[in-house]
Amino acid sequence: MAGFTHLHTASGFSARYGATHPERLAERAAERGLDALALTDRDSLAGTVRFARAAARAGVRPLFGVDLAVRDPEPEPGPAVRRRTPVRGGAFVDESAPRAVFLARDGAYGWAALCALVSAAHAGGTERPELRHADLAGAAAGLRAPLTVLLGPGSEVGRALAAGRPDRAARLLAPWRELFGDGLRLEAVWHGRTGTGPGSLRLAARTVGFAAEHGVRAVLTNAVRYADPGQGPVADVLDAARLLVPVDPRRPEALDGGERWLKGASAMADAAERIAEAAGERREGAHRLLTTTEETAAECLVDPEGDLGLGTVHFPEPHLVGAGRRTAARVLRSRCAAAMVLRGYDRDRRHWDRLEEELAVIEARGFPSYFLTVAQIVDDTRALGIRVAARGSGAGSLVNHLLGIAHADPVAHGLLMERFLSVRRAALPDIDIDVESARRLDVYRAIFDRFGEERVATVSMPETYRVRHAVRDVGAALGMEPAEVDRLAKAFPHIRAKDARAALAELPELRGVAAGRYGAGHRMWELVEALDGLPRGIAMHPCGVLLSDASLRARTPVVPTSGAGFAMSQFDKDDVEELGLLKLDVLGVRMQSAMAHATAELARATGRRIDLDDPAQVPPGDRRTYELIRSAETLGCFQIESPGQRDLIGRLQPEDFHDLVVDISLFRPGPVAADMVRPFIAARHGRAPARYPHPDLEETLRETYGVVVFHEQIIEILRIMTGCDRAYADETRRALSDPELIGRVRAWFAAAARRKGYSSEVARRTWEIVEAFGSYGFCKAHAVAFAVPTYQSAWLKAHHPAAFYAGLLTHDPGMYPKRLLLADARRRGVPILPLDVNRSGAAYSIELVSGDFGIRLALSEVHGISEAETHRIVAGRPYTSLVDLWQRARPGRPVAERLARVGALDAFGTNRRDLLLHIAELHRHRRGDAAQPTLVDSAQAEPIGLPDLDAEERLGAELSVLGMDASRHLMSRHRDFLQELGAMPARLLRDARHGETVLVAGAKAATQTPPVRSGKRVIFTTLDDGTGLVDCAFFDDSHAACAHTVFHSWLLLVRGVVQRRGPRSLSVVGAAAWDLAELAALRAEGGLDAVAALLAAGGAAGAGAAPSQRRIRLSTGYALHPWSDLRPAGEGAATGRKLWHASPGSAG
């Protein structure tokens, strides 16, 4: 029989509506013999590009469309209907607006019309995206509308037919027919439902009959929401999450029904016959319905490459980047030549030769305008006084360096242009720039102002279901108790939803969940896993900015972002590159903001302005800076503060900038898994000789003692051994990570090396190195770019610690909680000055105290304080009394009480408990009881005689209000108890012997489960006891006893064995762990003997699953534990008020 084309199909990019990824839809269409398939997501074209790619792979012709709500221009006759209002604390989602499906035809013209419609729907200012009829007129302009429109059961016409009002349906149909003419279709849908509502046979028959009566063609669709039968319950969960109501099995009409899957041609032909029969037509009616559907599909011609622009490049017009009267290539050459003179490179033949090589490649690829565009953005950023630096392989380009984009000289550091750009690379070069995170939006505004809104948009990012989101939405849909749902969600690490049941079976910390009523056999887990990876919505990408010529809005739909209001493309970072749109990553780096704040504070307090980029002010080989780095006291320093990095720093003992570059390159999952670190450390310290596969490679590998660390070294090895150029060598390096190409590369290398005269043994030994390290090494240009702020941040910590900590605490750049940074500052002798409404600002500041600078706590740390309240308090200083503050700054009562509890109002006399009573009196007076006298009519609040907050209450107030222990370390309350137990403080641990069994304790600062070479799961946790940090490692044989305690407790007592790997490299291998707070309570109730008995019994062991034996086998032969972190620590969001850092692989 003939094929069938589904014209109305929603994918997962219909947020919380479609239940299948677009790639799966294309695969299923091919499996079921469908030649074409339309993707018509609700309110979005975000899935279009990946659907087009998947359809091309599957051999299915893609059609492109969108399902949009259209505001009804004609109000219903009769009395006005009052909109429902939820009760206080409730919510109500209004989806009453009628909907229509729009399909693009007429190529690029139709695609542009689709983009314009989606943009207009989101620009309407309504709570949910809706089109106005005026927007439809613009999309239908011209002799022939570029869109085909389907009016189905959810349209205003379909609703009129369902209500038995064909007269009203005819009246509503007229404006659509006038606008879209022969492009208008009525959509018949049958899902086996009874009655006359959507999906019923009677409504489908009415639709077909009404279409014939009014001369409009009818088409058949299944209004698809998922790919396969049996996914109806998943759709019900998505509906519940979208509409904010639980699934109600007592109302079957509100459930999905299970029929909205991607059916084959035979099933749709059967549906057509049933509908035609119900409409009183013969078999010819069914044939006509199917034929019209296929004819409609044939008209919707949009070529993904020619019309969407896949594979073509669009840059901003040259005149926007200073190339008005000259070509962009000539302008680029002129700027580079001038910079050669300014930087003093004009007498160095190496620089001139390198410049000529790079410019030749850039001109051959047609990219001069691209480089000028990035340079213009960097210039505009610096003109705003914002710190900016390049990162990534772009730092290896001399042109980028000369344009001021990259900081380091690539010739001096041995960086290769080919790692970034070559004549053989098909992809656009990728230049990422780091700016101050606090001013990233200022940079965005400058880009919009420079190039115009018609050429710029931010890039979107789908927010997809992972296990915690999925548990919350499924739990709410099933009507579970919110507290129980919250407990279940937080029990999981941040893993994929599809791994929920595997995690229950394999992770010891989930044994309590697995053994409870919601064990792996509960129906919720199947639903949780079904949501895996489905988009929940889209958000603005944290760094991607889209640049194009003036045709941008015709090739991507844009939606307004919340807050900043920037236009945002619905396509993500991968999609926009496929569409040929220039994506520039403007990364907001919190460390850049922290360093800017530190230098600004120094300028304010001392009058001295420090330029961190000036080598005269920040000398490259500063002794104090490298002493600090070698001490491994690098908390807060960019890239070298994590436990693993501090361990590596302690073993490597960097002495110069190159050592920092190597350190940053070695501390990556690949190099660690490939065992690069151990041989490098051994050779560096002379414990093993540097070995080279052949003398020809000694020059390339000398800087890393014969160990391959950098991608650039692999490129040079391939060039030397085979005689190919660097561009070909880099393409070969990239192929090393493709298991399908590795065999061909091996054969090519052996033959080419033999032709160059190398023996088969040398070629074999060299190939083993190349294959093992080639896909795992790190880009040296990237490491050089990172090493610059690493050194600068360490220099600040060594020379200006108070300003350094003030910047860190204000901008929160690292992986650790602020309370740990405060503890580190306290250990290093930096005074911590309390919160004071007359001295504290919105941000952390430095003040001179007895000849040294201290850190003044910031008002912004007070829980719940608004920016407006902070501004009023700072603007009104100084205050003479509580009444003065109350009347002029007008803080809310909760904020005022929190300020009093943490001592910010101590200057106003009396004690903190008295102040709380005075605030209550002032609040009562403010509310209108002016006739009642207050206790604070005088300028100075009178003592009432209430007992003041004791030390424990003050510490508790600081933790709850500020999220940190500001006045004293929270472990001080347990010091006597820990002495009784014989626990070893961190400051004494450095003298412990290798292999010694110790008890250590502290507040948890971080947990991580990074990938390790063995493929086993290791839990790393950092404890802070007030005297220093203790890094603990728990191997998988201890997880059954310890994992739950480590992840779900804050204060820990750990028994373990000291492990030393270097003079500054020390950790404790944990064998048992206890919740210290529980032990303290046991000490108070049962005495020390009860605690000793518990410790003698070992850790809180439980019947947990055996360690998982599953491994992810990589193409390089290495194994990865399925529950290890896949992202380096410290690259996520700011820790904010969290009391410890938890990596993605950590529960709790």
N, C-alpha and C positions, 0 to 999 in steps of 0.2 A: 504494500500500500504506500501511498505518498507520505512524505515526512510531515512534521508539524513544527511550528516555531512558537515558543512561548514568548508573548509580547509584554508580559507583566510579571517580572521576577525580582524579588527583593533578596539581597544578600545580607550578610552580617553587617555591612556598612549602613544598613537601615538600623540605626542604633536602637538596641533593645526591641527589635522587631523581627528582622531576618535572623534565621538560625543557622546559616551555612556560609562558609567563606566563598567568595566569588570563584576562587580557583577550583573548589570542589564542584560548584555548579557547572563549570565548563567541562570538567572531567566526566560528570554524570551525563551531561548532554551528549557527549561523544559516545559513551557506553550505550546509551539508549537510542542511538541512531538519529539524533537530531542534527540537522545540518546548520542550523542557526539558533541563536538564543539572544534575547534582549535582557539587559540588566537595567532595571528601573527602580533604583533604591529610593527610599523615602527621604526627601529633603536634601539629597546629597548625590554628588558625582564622585565621591572620594574613592570608590572601588573600581572606577572605570579603567585605570591604567593597568592594574594587576589583572583585571578581568580580560582586557584586550590581549595581554601577554599569554595568559592561560588559554584563552580561546585559540590563539595562533598555534600553541603547542598541541592542543587537542584536535585541531583541524575543524573548528567550529567557527562560523562567521559571526562576529559579535555585532549586536545592535545596541545603541546607547540611548538611554532615556532617563526619566526621573519621575517620581510620584510626588506631587505637590498639593498642598492644601490651597484652596482658592476661596477667598472671602466672598460670602454670598452678598451680591449687591441688592437683592430684593428681599426685604424682611417678610417674614410670614405674616399673613393677615391675622387680625385678632389682637387680643390684649398683649401688652409687652410682657415678655417672659423674664422673670428675675433670675439672674445667674446664681448658681449655687455658691455658697460661701462655706468653706470648711470651718469646723469648730476650732477654737483656739488650740494651737499646737498641731492641728491636722493639716492635710494637704489635699489638693484636688487638681487633677490634670484634665484640662478641657480639650478633647479631640473631636469636638462637634463640627468643625469646619469641613465642608465637602472637599473631596479630593479628585484629581484628574491625573492621568498619566500622559507624559509628553515624550514622543520619540523623535530623534533627530533624523532628518532626511536632507537631501541636497548637500551632502558633504560638509565642508568647513562652515558653510553658512548655517546649516542646521546645528552643528556643534556650538557655534558662537551663540546661537539663539538659546540653546539649552543652558549654557554658562550664564547668559544674561538673566534668564528666568530664575535660576537658583540664587544668583546674587540678589536679585530684586526681592525674592521671597524672604531672604534673611535680613534685608535692609529695611523692612517695613516697620520696624520698631515695635512689633507685637511680641507677646510672650513666646509664641511658637511661630516658626516660619510660615508665612501665608502670602499668597499672591493677591494683588488687587486686579480687577478687570482691566484697569489702565495698563498694567504690566503685560497683560495678554495682547493688547492692541499693538504694543511695541514689538512683541515677538512675532506677530502675524503680518507685519508690514511687508509691502511688496506685492507683485502680481500673484505670487504663489507662496503660501506660508511654508517656511522651511521645517515645520514640525507636523507630525501626525499626533492627534489627540485622541485618547481613549477615555470615554465617559462610562464608568462602570458602576457597580452597586454603591460605592461610597461617594459618587458624584451627586450634585444637586438633582440631576435628571434621574439617576438611579433611585434616589430616595423618594422622589415623587412617584415613580412607578411602583415602588414597594408599598407606598401608602395608598395605592389605587387611584392616583390622580394623574391620568394621562394628559388632561388639559393643562395642568400646571407643568408637567414634563415638557409638553410642546412649547409652552411659553419660555421655559428656561433653556430649551435647546436652541432657540432662534439666535441669540447673540453668539453662541459658539459656532453655529453654521455660518453666520455672517463673517466671522473672523477667519475661520480655518477652512471653509469651503470643502473641497474634496479630501482634505486631510482629516476630517472628523470621522470618528468611529464610535459606535456604541459597543460596550464590552459585556459579553454574556459569560457568567461564571456559575458553575454548579459544583457544590461541595457536599451534596447529599443531605442538606438541611431541610427541615420541614418549614411550613409557613410561607411567608412572602418576603422575608428579610434577605440580607446578603447571603449568597451561597445556596439559596433555595432554588428548586427546579421551577417553581411558579414565577419567580422574579426573572430567571434566565429566559423563560419562554416569553414573558411580557416584553423583555428587552428586545428579543428577536422580532416579535410581532410589531412592536412600536417602531423599530428601525425600518422595517419593510413599508409600513404605513406612511412614514415621513420621508422616504427616499434617502435614508442614511444607511451606510453599510455597517453591518454588525460583524464583530470578530469574536472568536472564542479564546478565553484565557483560563488559566487555573489560579491566577493571583498567587503565584508561588511564594512561599516563605522559607522553605527548606528543601534540601535535595532529595531526601529519602523518606520512605514511609516510616512511621513510628516516632517521628520527631515532634509530634503535636504537643506532648508535655513540655518540651523545651520551649516551644512558642508560648505556652501558657505561663511559664516562669518569666519569660521576657516581657509579656504583657503585664504581669503583676509588677515587675520592676519598673516598667515605664509608667504605669497608671497609679502606682503606689497603693495597690490593694492586694490582699492575698488571694490565691486561687480558691474559688468556691465551687466544689464539686456538686453542690445542690443547684447550681445554675448552669446546666449543660450548654445553654445558648451562649453563655459568655466564654466558653472554652473553645479551643481551636478546632477540634473535631478530627484532626489527623489527615485531612484530604489535600492539604495545600503543598504537596510535594511535586517534584519535577517529573511529571508523568510522561510516558512514552507516547508515540503517535497513535498506537492502537487504543490506549485508554482514553485519549482525547477524542478519537473518532467515535468511541462508544458514547462519550458524553455529548458529542454533537448530535448523535442520533436521538438520544433521550430528550434533549432540549427541543429539537425539531419536532419530535412527536408530540411533546407537551404543548408546542406552539400551534399544533394543528397542521403541520406541514409534512410532506412526504420525505423520502430519502434524499430527494433533490435539495431540500432545505438544509439537511446536514452537510451535503456536499458543497452547497453554496457557502455555508458558514465557514467550513474549513478552507475552501478556495480563497475566500475573501481574506482570511487570516494570513494565508501564504502570500497573497498579492500585496498585502500591507507590509509584510516583512520584507518583500523584495524591493519595495519602494524606499525603505529606510537604509540608504546606502551612505555609510561614513567610513572612509578608509583610515584605519588607526595611524598609519604613517603619514599619508599625504594630508589628511584633514585635521587630525589631532596634533600632528607635528612630532610624532615619535621619531627620535633619531636626528632631528635637526637642531641647530643652535641659534639662539636669539640673544644678542647682546644689546645693551642700551646704545642709542645712536652716538656716533663718535663725537659730535659737537658738545655733548654733555660732559665729556671728560677731557676737554681742552684740545680736541682735534677738529676744529671747525674749518680752518683754511688749509690745513695740511693733513696728510693721511695719519691714521693712528700709529702706523709703523714708524713714520718719520718723527712724530712727537716722542714716541717711546725711546728711540735711539738718541734723540737730543737730550732727554732727561737723564738717561743712563750715562752719557758721556760727561755731562756736567757734574753728576754725582761722583764719577771717577776722580775728577780733579778735586772736588771738595773733600773727599775722604782720603786723598793722598795715594790712590792706586794708579794714577796715570803714568807712573814710571815703571810699573811692574808688568812685564810682558805676559805673565801667567793670567793676570786679571783681564787684560785686553783680549787674549785668545779665548778665555772662558766666556767673556761677554759676547764676543762675536758668534761663538757656537750657540749660545742660548738664544740670542736674537734671531739667528737663522731658523732655529726650530720653532720659535714663537711665531715668526712670520709665515713659515711654511704651513703651520696649523691654523693660521688666521686668527690668532689670539691676542694681537696687540691691544685691542679695545678692552679685552678682559683684564689685562694687567693694569691698564690705565684706570679702569673702573675701581679695582681694589685699592690702587694707590690713592685715588681721589677720596675714597671712604676713610682710609687711614689718615690722610691729611686733614679731613674735616673733623675726625675724632680728636686728633691732637689739638686742633684749633679750639676745641671745647675744653681743653685742659684735662682730658681724660687719658689715663694710662692705656697704652695699646701695644700689643706685641703679636707677632705671628707664631703659629705653632704648626706642627705637622711637617710633611715632606716639603712643603713650600719654603721652609727655612733653608733648604739646600740650593735655592736658586740665587745666583748673583744678581739677577735683575730685580728680584724681590728685595734684596739687601740694598741695592742702589736706590730703589724707589722709596726706601724708608719703611717697607712693610715688615722685613725681617731684621732682627737685631744683630745676629752674629755674621761674621764674614765667612761664607761657605768655603772659600779657597783656603783660608787659614786653618779651618777645621776639617778639611778633607771631605766635604760633603759633595754629593753627586746630583747634578741636575736631572739625570735620567731616572732617578728614583721618584722624581716629581712629574716630569714631563719629557716626552721624547716623540720623535716622528712616528714611532710604532704604536704608541698608546692611543686607543680609540676614545677613552673616556676624557671628559673635561678635567683639566688640572684642578686640584682642590686646595685652595688657600684658606686656611682658618685663621681668624684673628681673635686674640683674647683682649677683652676690655674689662674695665671695672664693673662688677656685677651690679653695684648700686646705681650705675649710670648707663646700663645697657639700653634702656628705653630711650635715653637721650640720643644715643648713637642711632637707634632706629628712626627717631624723628628727623635726625640730620639726613639720613638716607632718603626718607620720603620727601623731605624738602628739596634735596639736591636733584632727584630724578623724577619727581612727580608721582602722584598716586596711581596714574594710569600705567606706570612701569614697575611698581614695587608692591610686594605683598609679603607678609610673613608666611612661613611654612607651617603646616599643621602637623599634628602627631596624634595618631589614633590612641585612645586610652582603652586598652583591651582587658578582658577578664583574665585575672590570675586567680589563684586559689582563694585568697581572702575575699576579694570582691565577689567571687562566685558563691562562696559559702554564705555571705551576707544576703545576697539577692535570693538565692534558693531558700534559705532559712525563712526570710520574710514572706516569700511566696507560699511556703508551706504552713505559715501561721505559727512558727516556733517562737518561743519567748525571746525577746530581744537580748536579754542578758546571756542566755544560753548560746545564741548565735554569735554574740561578741566573743564569748569564751572559746568557741570552736574556731572562729576565724583567727584569733590571736595565737592559738596553739600551733598553727602551721608556720613554717618559714615562708619566705616570699618566693614561691615556686609556681610552676605552671599548674593551671587547674586540672589538666589532663593527668597529672601525676598524683592526684589526691589519694586514691586508694593504694597506690604503691607506697606512698609516704606513710600511710597508716600501718601498712604491713612491715615497713623496714626501719622507720625512725624510732629510736627508743623514747625520745621525748614526747611522742604521740601515743605511748602505750595506754595512758589514761583514757584518751578518746577512743582508741580502738577497742578497749575492753568495756566501754560504756554503752548506753542505749543507742548512740549514733556511731556504732562500729562500721566496718567496711561493708557489711551487708545491708545497711540502710539505704533506702531508695534515693536519698538526697545526693549520694555521691555520684551516682550515674548522671544526675542532672548537673551537678557541679562540673563534672568532666566534660559534659556536652557543651558547656559555655566557653570552653578553653579558647582563648585568643580572639573571641568575638569582640568587635568594638563596642564599648559602652558609650562612646561619644568622641569628640575630637577636642584638642586643646592646642594652643599656640606652642610650637616647638621652642625649646629654650634658647635656641641660637640661630635657627635657619631664617635667612632673608632671601627672598626671591627677586631677581632683577631681570628685566627683559626690555624689549623695545615697546613701542606704544601699543602693540597688539596683545598685550598681556591679558586684558579682561576678556578677549575673544577666545582665549585658550584655556583659561582656568576660572572656575567660579570662585568668588571671594565672599567671605562672611566677616562681620565685625567681631573683633575679640572683646571679651569682657574686660572692663577696667580701662586698659590703655586705648582701646578703640581702633587699633590698627586693622587694616584690611588683611585678611588671612586667606590664603588659598586652601581649598579643601584637600589638596593633594599633599602627601607626605614627602620626605626628603628623597626617597628613591623614585617616586613618581615624577617629581619635577625634573629630575635629571633625565628620565626617559623622554619627557616632553621637550627637552632641549632648552630648559629654562636655567639661567645661571643662578645657582644657589651659593650664597656666601654664608659661611658659618661665623656669626659674631657671638662668640662665647662669653657670657658674663662670668668672669672668674672672681670668686670671692676673695682670693688671696691678693689679686690686684687692687681690689677695694680696700682690703686691710692695710696693704702697704701705703696706699694713697692717704688713708686716714692717719696712719702713724706719722708720715712725713708732715701732714698738715698740722697734727698736734704738736710736733716738734717746732714747727714754724711759729705756731701760736704762743707756745710757752717760752721759747728761747729766742725767737726772731731769726733763726737760722733755717734757710730753705735747703733741703737736701734733694738733689737729683740722683735717684738710684741708678739711672742709666749713664751717668757721667763717671768714667773710670778714674778721674782725678779725685772725686769725692768718695767713691766706693771702689777702692783699688782691687784688682782682680785676685791677688794672692794674699789677702789679709790673714795674718797669723791667728788672731783671736777667732775669726770666723771658722777657720779649719780646725782649730782646737775644739770649738763647740761641736762641730759636725762629728769629729772623731770620738768625742765623748758619748755620742749617741743620745745626748740630751736634746733631741730635735723635735720635741713636741711642738706642734704649730707650724713647723717649717714645711714649705711646699714640697710635696712628693716624698719626703723622707721622714714622716712622723709615724707611720703605721708600725705595729709590732714587728712585722717581717722586715720592713725597711730599717728599723733601728737595729735589728739583729744583723742585717747585711752590712750596714754602716760600721757596726762594731767589728765585724770580721774583715772588711775591706780596708778600713782606715784611710779614707780619701785624703790626698795631699794637694790636689790642684783641680782645676775646672774639668780637665779630661776625666779624672776619676769620678767626678759627679755624673758626667755623661754616661760613663760605663755603668755606674751604680743604677741609674734610672733605667738603663736598657736591660740590665740583668733582672731587675725586680718586675717581671711580667710573667703571667701564667705560662707562656710558651717557654721562655728560657729556663724557668724553674723546673717545668716538667721535663725539659730536654737535658737537664743536669748540666747546664752551662756554668752554674755558679761555683760548684766545688772545684773543678779543674782550674778555673780562673783564679780563685783565691789562693790555691796551692802554688800556682806558678808565680803569682804576684809577690808572695812572701818568700819565695825561694825554696819552698818545700818540695817542688817538682820542677824539672827543667821545662822551658818553653819548647814545644815540638812543632815543627812545620812539615806538612806533607811533602814539600819540595822547596829547595832554595828559592825558586822563582816566586814563591808566595810569602817569603819572609817579610818583605817590605809591607805587604798588605796586612799581615797578621801580627806584626811586631807590637803594635800599640795595645793589643789585648793578649799578649803572651801566647800566641798560637791558637787561642780559643776564638771561634767565630761568634761574634756578638751582634754585629750590625748587618742589616740588609746590604749596605754598601759594600761590605767585605765579600759577600756572596757574589755580587755583581762583578767585582774585580777578579775573583777566583775564576768565574766562568769566562771572563774576557781573556785572562792570561792563558788559561788551559786550553781554550778552544779557538782563540783568534777572532771571535765575534766582536761586534761593537757593544758598547755599554747598553744601548737601547735594546738590542736583542737579548743581551744578558739579563736585563731586568724583566723582560717578558718571560724569559725562561724561569727566572726566580719565582715569578707569580704562578707558573705552571706547576711548581713543586708541591703546592697544596691541593692539586687536583688529582685524585687517585686514577682517573681515566687517562691522564697525560703522563704520569710519572714514568711509565715504561718507555714511552717514546723519547722522553727527555734523557733517560739513562742511556739508551742506545746511541742517541745523538752525541752525548758527552763523551762516551767511550771512543766512538769513531773519530770525533774531532780532536780529542786529546792524543790519540794514536798518530794522526796526521801531523800534529805539532811536535811529535818526537818523544812524548812521554811514555814511559813503560806502562804495561798493563797493571802492574802492582801499584804504581803511583796513582794512576787513574782510578783504580778501585778504591784505594784509601781516601783519595780526595773526594770521590763521589759519596762515600759513606758520610763524610763530614757535611757535604753540601745537602744531601738528602735529609740528614738528621736535623740540621740547624737552619736550612734555607727558608722554610716556611714559618719558622719560629723566632728567628732573630728579630731585632727591633730596628726601626728606622733611626739612623744616627742623627739625621736632621731634626727629627722630632725630639730626640733626647737632648740635643743641644739647645733647642728652643725651650724645653722644660727646665734645663739646668740653670738658665739665666735667672728666673724668679726664685728657683731653689736657693741659689747663692745669695740673692738679694734679701730674701726673707731671713736666712741664717745670719747675714751681716747685721740686719736690724736687731735680731734677738741678742747677738753678741755685744752690740755697741749701745743700743737704746731699748733695753728690755721693756720698760714701762710703756713706751709708745707702741712697741711691737704688740704687747698683750692688749693694749687699748684697741688697736686695729683689729686683732683677732676676735676679741669679745664683741666688738660692734658688728662685724660682718660675718662671723661664724664660718670661716672658710674650710675647716678641716673635718676629720672624721670623728673627733672627740667632742663630748659635751662640754659646755662652757664651765661647769663646775670643775672639770679636770684642768682646764687652762688656768683657772683661778688658783687651784692647788699648786700647779707648776710654778706660777708666778710667785706664790707665797714661799715655796721651797727655794727659789732663786733670790729671795731677799727683797722682792718688790713689795712695798707697802700696799695693802688693800684698804682703800678709804671707803667708809660706809655710805649708804644712800642718804642724801640730805637735800631737801627741797630747795635750799638756798645755795647749794653748790653743784648738785648733779645736773647734767644736761640730758638731752634726749639720747646722746651717744656717750660712750665711755670717753673719759678725758684723763689727762695727766696733770698732777699737781706736785709742786715741790714740797717735800717733807724732810726736814732736817738734812738738807743738802742733797737728797736723792729724790727722784721722781717716783710718785706712787700712782695707783690707778683709782680713779673715782668711779664708783658704780653708776650705771645709767638708769634714768627713769623709765626708759622703754622696756626694761626687764620686768617691771611690775606687772603681774598677771592681770589682764583685762583693761589696762590703761589704754585710752585711745590716743591717736595722734593729736587730736584737738586738745584733750586734757593736758598732754605733755607740753604742747606749744603754749598753752595758757600759763602753766606753772613756770616754765622757763622765762617767758616774756614778762611775768609779773615780779620777778625777783628784785630785791630781797623782800622777805616777809618778816614782820615783827612778831606775829603771834598766829595761833591757830585760827582765830577769827579773821585775821587779815588774809590768810591763805584761803579760807572758806569763802570769803566775800569776793575776792578779786580773781582767784584762779578757778573757782566754782567746780571743784572736783566732785564726782559722784560719791555717794556714801561708801560703796564697796571699795572704790579706789582709795579714798581717804583712810579707810580702816586698814587696808593693806599697807599703805605708807606708814601708818602708825605702828603696825605690828613688826615691821622690819627696821624701825628706828629712823625713818626719814623725817620724823617730826620731833625727834628728841630735843632739838634746840628750843622748843617752845615750853620746856619745863615739864614738871610732874612726870609720872611714869607712864608706860605704854598702856596699861590697863585703864588708868584714869583717862588717857587721851581717847581711848575707844568710847568711853562713856560720854565725854565731851562731844565727840563727833555725833553720837546718837542724839544728844540734846540739840545740836546745831541743825541736824537733819529734821527733827521734829519742828523746830522753829521755822525752818525754810518752808515746810509744808503748810504753814498757815496758823499754827498755834502761837501767834505773836503775843497774845495776852499772857501766856505762861512765861515766867522768868526763866532764863537759862543759867547754867553754872559757869558760863564763859563770857559773861558780859564785859569783863575787864580785859585789858590787853594781854595779861598773863593768866593762863588757865590755873585755877587754884587746885592744889592737891585735894583729892577726895579721901585718900587713905586706903584705896584698894591695893592688894599686893601686886607687885610688878611681875611681869613675865619672868619665869626662871630660865636658866640656861638652856634646858631641853626645849621649852616652849619657844624660845627665840630661834633656836636652830630649826625647829619644825616650821616656824613661820617663814624663815628664809627659804627652806626647801619648797614650801607650797606656793609662796608668793613670787620668789625670784628663780626658782628652779636650781638653786645652788646654795652651798654652805659658805656664806661670805665671811662671817665673823670668826669661825673656827672650823676645822675639818670635822666632818661628821663621824669619822672613825675615832675621834678623841673620846667619845663616850664609851667605847669598847676597849680602850687601851689596857685598863687594869685586868679585865677579863682575859684578854689575849695574852697578857703576861702570865696569868695563872695557867693557861693552856700551853705555854711555851712556844707560842707562835713567833716566827722570826720576822722582824720589820724589814721592809724593802732596803733600807739604807745599810743593813748588815748582811743582806743576802749576797751582795757582791763579793763578800769574803768567804762565802760557803764553798765547800769542796765539791768537785764533780762527783756525782753519785750519792751525795748526802741526802738522806730523807728529812724533809722539813715540813712544818706547818706554816702556811702563809694565809693572810686574810686581807680583805679590802673591799671597797665599793667597786662594783663592776663598771669598767669604763668602756669596754667594747667586747663584742663577740664576733668571730669570723669563722668561716669554714672554707678556706681557699683551696683550689686544686693543688695537689702535691704529686710528685713524680710516682710515688708508689701506687697511686690510684685509690688509696684508702681515704676515709673521711677523718679529718682531724679538726677538732674544735679548739680554736685559739681564743683565749679570753685574757683581758688585761685588767688587773686589780690595782686600785689606788688606796694605799693605807695612810697617806698623809706624809710619809717619809720618802716616798718614791713609788715607782711602778713595778709590778711583778707580772711578767708575761707567762701564762700557763698554757700548756698544750695537753689536750685530752685525746688519746688515740682510741680507735674504735673498740678495743677490748674493755674500755672503761665506760662506754656510752650508756650501757644498760643501767649502770649504777649512778652515773653523774649527769647525763645530758639534760634531763628534765630540770634538775636543780640548777645547773649552769645557765640555762636559757631563761628560767622563770623566777630566779631569785636575783636580788640586787646586791645584798651584802653576803659575801661568800667566805667560807673557811675551806681551804684546800690542803690535802696531804699529797705530797708528791716528791719526786726525786730531782735534784738539781742537775741540769745538763749544761755543760759549757762547750762552746765551739770556737771561742776566741777570747781575747782579754776583755772585750766589752760585749761579748755575746753570751747571754745567760738566760735560761728559762727554767721553768719547773714543769716536769712531766707529771700531770695530775693522775692520781689513782683513786681518790675519793673526794667528794665535795659535799658540804653541808650549808644550809641556809643559816648564816650567822645570827640573824634576828631571832630565828627559832631557838638556836642554842642559847642565846642570851635570856630568852623567856624561860627556857628549861633551867638555866642556872638560878634564876630568881625563884623558881617554884621548887625545884628538887635538889638544888645545891650542886656543887662541883662534881660530886660523885656520879650524879645522874648524867652529867655531860660526858664525863670520862667513860662511862659505860657505853654511851651511844657512839663515841668516837672509836672505842675498842671494837665495836661491832662492824666497823667499816662504814662506807658511804651508804646513802639511802637507796640501797639496791632494790630493784623491782624486777618482776618477770617481764623482761623486754625481749623483743625479737633479736635474733642473732644478727650480727653486723651484715649489712647488705653485701652480697657477692656480685651484684650487677655492676658492670663497668661500661662506660661509653668509650668504644674503641675508635681512636682517631686514625686518619689515613696515614699518619706518620708512624703508627705503631704504638703510640703512647695511650695510656688508659686514663680515664677521668671518672671520678666517683660521681654518680648521678645527683647527689645532693650537695656538691661543692658549689661555692660561689663562682659565678661566671663573670663577675665585674670587679675590678680592683676596688679596694676600700677607699673611701673618701671621694668617690666620683659621683655620689648621689646628691640628694638635696641636703640643705643645711640641717644640722641636728636640732636647731631651735631649742625648745625647752626639755628635750629628752634628757634623761639622766644617764644614759649610756648609748653607745653606737651599736646597732645591730645590723649585720650585713644581710644580703638577700637570702643566704642559706641559714639564717638564724631564726629560731622560733621566738615567741614572746612579744 
